[in-house]
């Protein structure tokens, strides 16, 4: 049984310009102790997919379809239609069975409350322990995330911590109830490279020690390569490719994935100043295209790409991509047996 199982998830937001279809028919799963990386440009639906899982959508957001299961337990409001039942279930599961690390610790921590009290709040809420017991657990959590002098720092405010230390506090709060699933949303965005490496090392150590399932949301492919086992690539609210880290990096099977990898700086290139970009802009999700969302930016675009969304092609047991280039007729026109041959020629 998967720790997280998402099937055909659709999330929409009501705006002045119309309904934004931010997450469109997304299906994914994460096994116990597994690390899944979700990558894609800003606005691709990465964070909103996981906010949907956590039940943390903005007031104008709504899950309109799909199933979400945590360790076999259904938590999707599209399935649990009784609001009180859904809220009671999420109050029990959120923070206890699953927790989230947000990308900006300064906005996720209360600036007017000492960090010790913020950690203790979660412990007391879910574990029903005394304040003294919660304090001891909070000190131990700060020690676990390598914050020196935890007894003293417990009584300090967020502004007294550096950016890296604040992120460690956020991780400590997420670990307060030893969750089975931890979602990290761009956990290193506002940090310098050295601190980024320290935070990722810490997350990896925690994941391995506790056998925690982790979903890592990022636009940094280097971060994913160093921590994740599987990758899901999202574009315009949809999943376009899924596979192991090795499969995605060595043999990308969707033009968007290939373009993302080509846009990463490569110090081995002779011309180090030249970076490849992806031309164009993502589609307007108020009126999403009826065909492939990447068609308008894809150099391999065919007529059918704009008319009909492609189904997934199973490239291997763990690797699949949604692209018309995998259709036998496309391969015949291009004169290749496998689509990866087209990318390798570039």
RODO-2510 file (C-alpha; in nm, 4 decimals, decimal comma):
residues 346
     n   res          X          Y          Z
     1     x     0,0000     0,0000     0,0000
     2     x     0,1392     0,3377    -0,1043
     3     x     0,1917     0,6061     0,1599
     4     x     0,0434     0,8645    -0,0768
     5     x    -0,1888     0,7721    -0,3637
     6     x    -0,3368     1,0478    -0,5809
     7     x    -0,5704     0,9592    -0,8676
     8     x    -0,7175     1,1958    -1,1292
     9     x    -0,6852     1,5025    -0,9062
    10     x    -0,8309     1,8241    -1,0461
    11     x    -0,8091     2,1557    -0,8590
    12     x    -0,9639     2,4833    -0,9736
    13     x    -0,9516     2,8454    -0,8553
    14     x    -1,2270     3,1009    -0,9094
    15     x    -1,0778     3,4360    -1,0167
    16     x    -1,1987     3,7632    -1,1710
    17     x    -1,0799     3,6371    -1,5089
    18     x    -1,2558     3,3030    -1,4815
    19     x    -1,1853     2,9554    -1,3442
    20     x    -0,8152     2,8657    -1,3387
    21     x    -0,7604     2,4911    -1,3817
    22     x    -0,4358     2,4764    -1,1861
    23     x    -0,4178     2,0975    -1,1425
    24     x    -0,5558     1,8807    -1,4214
    25     x    -0,6109     1,5061    -1,3862
    26     x    -0,2957     1,4404    -1,1832
    27     x    -0,2149     1,0874    -1,0666
    28     x     0,0930     0,9889    -0,8653
    29     x     0,1992     0,7720    -0,5747
    30     x     0,4767     0,7611    -0,3155
    31     x     0,5716     0,4425    -0,1325
    32     x     0,6798     0,4272     0,2321
    33     x     1,0346     0,5566     0,2740
    34     x     1,0481     0,6774    -0,0872
    35     x     1,1506     1,0229    -0,2118
    36     x     0,9572     1,1689    -0,5050
    37     x     1,0723     1,4903    -0,6713
    38     x     0,8149     1,7058    -0,8515
    39     x     0,9750     1,9466    -1,0987
    40     x     0,8589     2,2068    -1,3469
    41     x     0,8529     2,5807    -1,4109
    42     x     0,6754     2,8222    -1,1780
    43     x     0,2999     2,7887    -1,2294
    44     x     0,3188     2,4279    -1,3474
    45     x     0,0963     2,3064    -1,0615
    46     x     0,3617     2,1486    -0,8384
    47     x     0,2770     2,3316    -0,5170
    48     x    -0,0993     2,3413    -0,5750
    49     x    -0,1024     1,9638    -0,6159
    50     x     0,0513     1,9231    -0,2714
    51     x    -0,1565     2,2040    -0,1161
    52     x    -0,4559     2,0015    -0,2382
    53     x    -0,3182     1,6938    -0,0608
    54     x    -0,2612     1,8917     0,2604
    55     x    -0,6019     2,0626     0,2449
    56     x    -0,4339     2,4041     0,2414
    57     x    -0,5875     2,5610    -0,0680
    58     x    -0,6722     2,9306    -0,0748
    59     x    -1,0381     3,0192    -0,0128
    60     x    -1,1054     3,0497    -0,3858
    61     x    -0,9594     2,7039    -0,4530
    62     x    -1,1529     2,3786    -0,4740
    63     x    -1,0776     2,0138    -0,5500
    64     x    -1,3409     1,9265    -0,8096
    65     x    -1,2389     1,5676    -0,8808
    66     x    -1,0053     1,2922    -0,7736
    67     x    -0,9032     1,0634    -0,4912
    68     x    -0,6298     1,1311    -0,2320
    69     x    -0,5272     0,8522     0,0045
    70     x    -0,2769     0,8665     0,2910
    71     x    -0,1663     0,5165     0,3913
    72     x    -0,4907     0,3824     0,2451
    73     x    -0,7212     0,6392     0,4091
    74     x    -0,9286     0,8589     0,1765
    75     x    -0,8969     1,2340     0,2432
    76     x    -1,0206     1,3993    -0,0773
    77     x    -1,3099     1,6465    -0,0338
    78     x    -1,4297     1,5354    -0,3771
    79     x    -1,4986     1,1941    -0,2177
    80     x    -1,5753     1,3026     0,1411
    81     x    -1,8525     1,5463     0,0578
    82     x    -1,9592     1,6152     0,4186
    83     x    -1,7581     1,9257     0,5193
    84     x    -1,7465     1,8527     0,8946
    85     x    -1,6277     1,4955     0,8334
    86     x    -1,3547     1,6181     0,5971
    87     x    -1,2334     1,8909     0,8361
    88     x    -1,2287     1,6531     1,1344
    89     x    -1,0261     1,3997     0,9371
    90     x    -0,7779     1,6626     0,8150
    91     x    -0,7352     1,8034     1,1688
    92     x    -0,6343     1,4537     1,2806
    93     x    -0,4084     1,3668     0,9862
    94     x    -0,2460     1,7007     0,9022
    95     x     0,0583     1,7545     1,1238
    96     x     0,0292     1,4024     1,2608
    97     x     0,0508     1,1647     0,9621
    98     x     0,1687     1,4232     0,7102
    99     x     0,3480     1,7545     0,7438
   100     x     0,4711     2,0288     0,5128
   101     x     0,7890     2,2356     0,5015
   102     x     0,7195     2,5674     0,3308
   103     x     0,9628     2,7546     0,1082
   104     x     0,9831     3,0765     0,3110
   105     x     1,0414     3,0143     0,6828
   106     x     0,9941     3,3835     0,7663
   107     x     0,6311     3,3722     0,6523
   108     x     0,5560     3,0261     0,7937
   109     x     0,6844     3,1165     1,1410
   110     x     0,4956     3,3585     1,3662
   111     x     0,7340     3,6557     1,4184
   112     x     0,5692     3,7504     1,7501
   113     x     0,5981     3,4066     1,9097
   114     x     0,9081     3,2364     2,0469
   115     x     1,0162     2,9361     1,8396
   116     x     0,9866     2,7017     2,1370
   117     x     0,6193     2,7840     2,1795
   118     x     0,5572     2,7292     1,8075
   119     x     0,7135     2,3831     1,8210
   120     x     0,5349     2,2961     2,1460
   121     x     0,1963     2,3944     2,0011
   122     x     0,2085     2,1126     1,7483
   123     x     0,3322     1,8586     2,0051
   124     x     0,0585     1,9441     2,2568
   125     x    -0,2149     1,9523     1,9912
   126     x    -0,1447     1,6063     1,8520
   127     x     0,0231     1,4178     2,1371
   128     x    -0,1795     1,5465     2,4354
   129     x     0,1256     1,5859     2,6610
   130     x     0,2010     1,8365     2,9386
   131     x     0,3845     2,1642     2,8717
   132     x     0,6977     2,0385     3,0455
   133     x     0,7017     1,7204     2,8357
   134     x     0,6385     1,9246     2,5191
   135     x     0,9278     2,1549     2,6105
   136     x     1,1667     1,8616     2,6481
   137     x     1,0515     1,7218     2,3131
   138     x     1,0967     2,0646     2,1499
   139     x     1,4531     2,0862     2,2803
   140     x     1,5251     1,7390     2,1428
   141     x     1,3777     1,8347     1,8038
   142     x     1,6009     2,1432     1,7825
   143     x     1,8947     1,9209     1,8698
   144     x     1,7934     1,6767     1,5938
   145     x     1,7998     1,9524     1,3319
   146     x     2,1462     2,0585     1,4514
   147     x     2,0593     2,3890     1,6188
   148     x     2,3282     2,4602     1,8833
   149     x     2,2312     2,5441     2,2422
   150     x     1,8665     2,4355     2,1945
   151     x     1,7715     2,5110     2,5559
   152     x     1,8584     2,8785     2,5042
   153     x     1,7353     2,9141     2,1473
   154     x     1,3966     2,7768     2,2453
   155     x     1,3261     3,1158     2,4038
   156     x     1,4259     3,3238     2,1023
   157     x     1,2111     3,4792     1,8276
   158     x     1,2412     3,3927     1,4551
   159     x     1,4180     3,7214     1,3723
   160     x     1,7058     3,6132     1,5996
   161     x     1,7792     3,3165     1,3701
   162     x     1,9588     3,3175     1,0343
   163     x     1,7708     3,2028     0,7213
   164     x     1,9204     2,8537     0,7414
   165     x     1,8445     2,8232     1,1130
   166     x     1,4837     2,9378     1,0586
   167     x     1,4409     2,6651     0,7989
   168     x     1,5740     2,4140     1,0517
   169     x     1,3074     2,5335     1,2974
   170     x     1,0384     2,4794     1,0321
   171     x     1,1725     2,1266     0,9768
   172     x     1,1643     2,0659     1,3535
   173     x     0,7957     2,1684     1,3610
   174     x     0,7236     1,9326     1,0693
   175     x     0,8963     1,6495     1,2593
   176     x     0,7128     1,7201     1,5857
   177     x     0,4721     1,4274     1,5469
   178     x     0,7004     1,1985     1,3445
   179     x     0,4895     1,2124     1,0236
   180     x     0,4734     0,9246     0,7770
   181     x     0,4755     1,1705     0,4844
   182     x     0,6732     1,4928     0,4640
   183     x     0,6155     1,7445     0,1832
   184     x     0,8976     1,9931     0,1217
   185     x     0,7947     2,2867    -0,0964
   186     x     1,1086     2,4531    -0,2365
   187     x     1,2807     2,4159     0,1046
   188     x     1,6060     2,5828    -0,0074
   189     x     1,4772     2,8715    -0,2235
   190     x     1,5870     3,1667    -0,0099
   191     x     1,9156     3,0136     0,1080
   192     x     2,2705     3,0439    -0,0226
   193     x     2,4357     2,7419    -0,1854
   194     x     2,6278     2,6267     0,1238
   195     x     2,3206     2,6402     0,3477
   196     x     2,1121     2,4715     0,0758
   197     x     2,3481     2,1739     0,0825
   198     x     2,3267     2,1542     0,4630
   199     x     1,9440     2,1609     0,4620
   200     x     1,9206     1,8935     0,1917
   201     x     2,1709     1,6763     0,3806
   202     x     1,9601     1,7162     0,6948
   203     x     1,6384     1,6219     0,5133
   204     x     1,8058     1,3153     0,3623
   205     x     1,9355     1,2022     0,7028
   206     x     1,5910     1,2448     0,8616
   207     x     1,4203     1,0613     0,5747
   208     x     1,6585     0,7656     0,5967
   209     x     1,6563     0,7446     0,9763
   210     x     1,2754     0,7583     1,0090
   211     x     1,1930     0,5808     0,6801
   212     x     0,9702     0,8786     0,5981
   213     x     0,8077     0,9191     0,2579
   214     x     0,9078     1,2570     0,1122
   215     x     0,7666     1,4678    -0,1704
   216     x     1,0214     1,7283    -0,2775
   217     x     0,8819     2,0180    -0,4822
   218     x     1,1488     2,2132    -0,6666
   219     x     1,2572     2,3753    -0,9908
   220     x     1,6196     2,2852    -0,9116
   221     x     1,7056     1,9647    -1,0961
   222     x     2,0347     1,9404    -0,9090
   223     x     1,8508     1,9157    -0,5764
   224     x     1,6285     1,6391    -0,7141
   225     x     1,9245     1,4449    -0,8536
   226     x     2,0907     1,4429    -0,5133
   227     x     1,7920     1,3292    -0,3057
   228     x     1,5002     1,1799    -0,5001
   229     x     1,4532     0,8276    -0,6334
   230     x     1,1653     0,9118    -0,8673
   231     x     1,0726     1,2257    -1,0597
   232     x     0,7381     1,3611    -1,1756
   233     x     0,7576     1,6392    -1,4360
   234     x     0,4636     1,8822    -1,4454
   235     x     0,3653     2,1396    -1,7050
   236     x     0,0523     2,3573    -1,7246
   237     x    -0,1174     2,1681    -1,4423
   238     x    -0,0553     1,8229    -1,5928
   239     x     0,2009     1,5478    -1,5483
   240     x     0,3981     1,5029    -1,8706
   241     x     0,6563     1,2472    -1,7593
   242     x     0,7334     1,0150    -1,4688
   243     x     1,0293     0,7880    -1,4049
   244     x     1,3309     0,7103    -1,1906
   245     x     1,5983     0,9770    -1,1512
   246     x     1,8297     0,7750    -1,3756
   247     x     1,5646     0,7375    -1,6484
   248     x     1,4648     1,1036    -1,6500
   249     x     1,8203     1,2378    -1,6567
   250     x     1,9672     0,9810    -1,8974
   251     x     1,6718     0,9296    -2,1330
   252     x     1,4067     1,2049    -2,1139
   253     x     1,1078     1,1063    -2,3244
   254     x     0,9089     1,4300    -2,3354
   255     x     1,0259     1,7456    -2,5187
   256     x     0,9551     1,9583    -2,2100
   257     x     1,1698     1,7387    -1,9834
   258     x     1,4435     1,7443    -2,2446
   259     x     1,4214     2,1252    -2,2655
   260     x     1,4415     2,1596    -1,8852
   261     x     1,7577     1,9501    -1,8760
   262     x     1,9141     2,1455    -2,1621
   263     x     1,8474     2,4703    -1,9728
   264     x     2,0620     2,3581    -1,6782
   265     x     2,4133     2,5123    -1,6837
   266     x     2,6769     2,2560    -1,7796
   267     x     3,0323     2,3442    -1,6800
   268     x     3,1690     2,0849    -1,9236
   269     x     3,0423     2,2810    -2,2244
   270     x     3,3089     2,4735    -2,4135
   271     x     3,0867     2,7807    -2,4387
   272     x     2,9988     2,8277    -2,0710
   273     x     2,8253     3,1612    -2,1275
   274     x     2,5531     3,0197    -2,3517
   275     x     2,2403     2,8759    -2,1908
   276     x     1,9516     2,7224    -2,3793
   277     x     1,6096     2,8662    -2,3010
   278     x     1,2583     2,7379    -2,3622
   279     x     1,0937     2,9874    -2,6004
   280     x     0,7391     3,1132    -2,5437
   281     x     0,5245     3,1111    -2,2316
   282     x     0,2993     2,8544    -2,0606
   283     x    -0,0679     2,8510    -2,1685
   284     x    -0,3456     3,0420    -1,9938
   285     x    -0,5115     2,7896    -1,7620
   286     x    -0,8379     2,9853    -1,7641
   287     x    -0,8698     2,8491    -2,1171
   288     x    -0,6296     2,5534    -2,1277
   289     x    -0,5478     2,4110    -2,4717
   290     x    -0,7490     2,1079    -2,5821
   291     x    -0,4329     1,9384    -2,7051
   292     x    -0,0896     1,9095    -2,5466
   293     x    -0,0176     2,2040    -2,3155
   294     x     0,3406     2,2271    -2,4426
   295     x     0,2471     2,2307    -2,8136
   296     x     0,2915     2,6071    -2,8638
   297     x     0,6509     2,5909    -2,7353
   298     x     0,7548     2,2550    -2,8806
   299     x     0,9855     2,2375    -3,1835
   300     x     0,8469     1,8908    -3,2655
   301     x     0,4810     2,0008    -3,2609
   302     x     0,2537     1,8200    -3,5099
   303     x    -0,1051     1,8954    -3,6048
   304     x    -0,2514     1,6369    -3,3673
   305     x    -0,0587     1,7886    -3,0740
   306     x    -0,2846     2,0958    -3,0852
   307     x    -0,6046     1,8969    -3,1327
   308     x    -0,5911     1,6155    -2,8791
   309     x    -0,4082     1,5605    -2,5496
   310     x    -0,1776     1,2573    -2,5719
   311     x    -0,2147     0,9495    -2,3541
   312     x     0,0796     0,8159    -2,1574
   313     x     0,3199     0,5826    -2,3337
   314     x     0,4833     0,3263    -2,1039
   315     x     0,8519     0,3491    -2,1922
   316     x     0,9554     0,1019    -1,9219
   317     x     0,8009    -0,0460    -1,6080
   318     x     0,8767     0,2724    -1,4116
   319     x     0,8978     0,5296    -1,6936
   320     x     0,6133     0,6897    -1,8899
   321     x     0,5589     1,0056    -2,0936
   322     x     0,2565     1,1812    -2,2460
   323     x     0,3685     1,2825    -2,5967
   324     x     0,2444     1,2172    -2,9509
   325     x     0,6042     1,1649    -3,0644
   326     x     0,5791     0,8142    -2,9217
   327     x     0,3028     0,7265    -3,1674
   328     x     0,4159     0,4782    -3,4372
   329     x     0,3270     0,7251    -3,7168
   330     x     0,5453     0,9984    -3,5618
   331     x     0,8374     0,7588    -3,5312
   332     x     0,7916     0,6613    -3,8957
   333     x     0,7966     1,0261    -4,0114
   334     x     1,1042     1,1018    -3,8015
   335     x     1,2758     0,7805    -3,9081
   336     x     1,3531     0,6605    -3,5544
   337     x     1,2674     0,3572    -3,3432
   338     x     1,2711     0,5445    -3,0120
   339     x     1,2014     0,9126    -2,9479
   340     x     1,5165     0,9510    -2,7374
   341     x     1,7146     0,9166    -3,0614
   342     x     1,5688     1,2525    -3,1737
   343     x     1,6895     1,4253    -2,8568
   344     x     2,0334     1,2650    -2,8748
   345     x     2,0893     1,4132    -3,2204
   346     x     2,0696     1,7712    -3,0866
***
